[in-house]
């Protein structure tokens, strides 16, 4: 019978802890957007993008 260290499908405890930390850090950004008040920030960003899309992109040249 293989032990946990010999089984190729199992990770050692240090490696599994490192993977858990990596996953937790990666999910932190997504959780950060769920904080109270972030809906307001999201709406402000969407409104600013909508205003920028409606504004003309540049000046028109005069015909000579």
C-alpha positions, 0 to 999 in steps of 0.5 A: 500500500502506498503512503500519502507521500508515495501516492502520485495523486495526493499532494503533501500538506505544504503544497496543499496549503500553498494552493489554498493560499493561492486560491484564497488570494485569487478570490480576494479581488472578487470578494472585494467587489462585494463589499457594501458601497461597491455597487455605487462605484460600479454604477458610477463607472458605468455612467462615466463610460456611457457619457464618454460613449455619447460625447464626440470623439474629436473636433471636426475640421473646417472645410476650406 
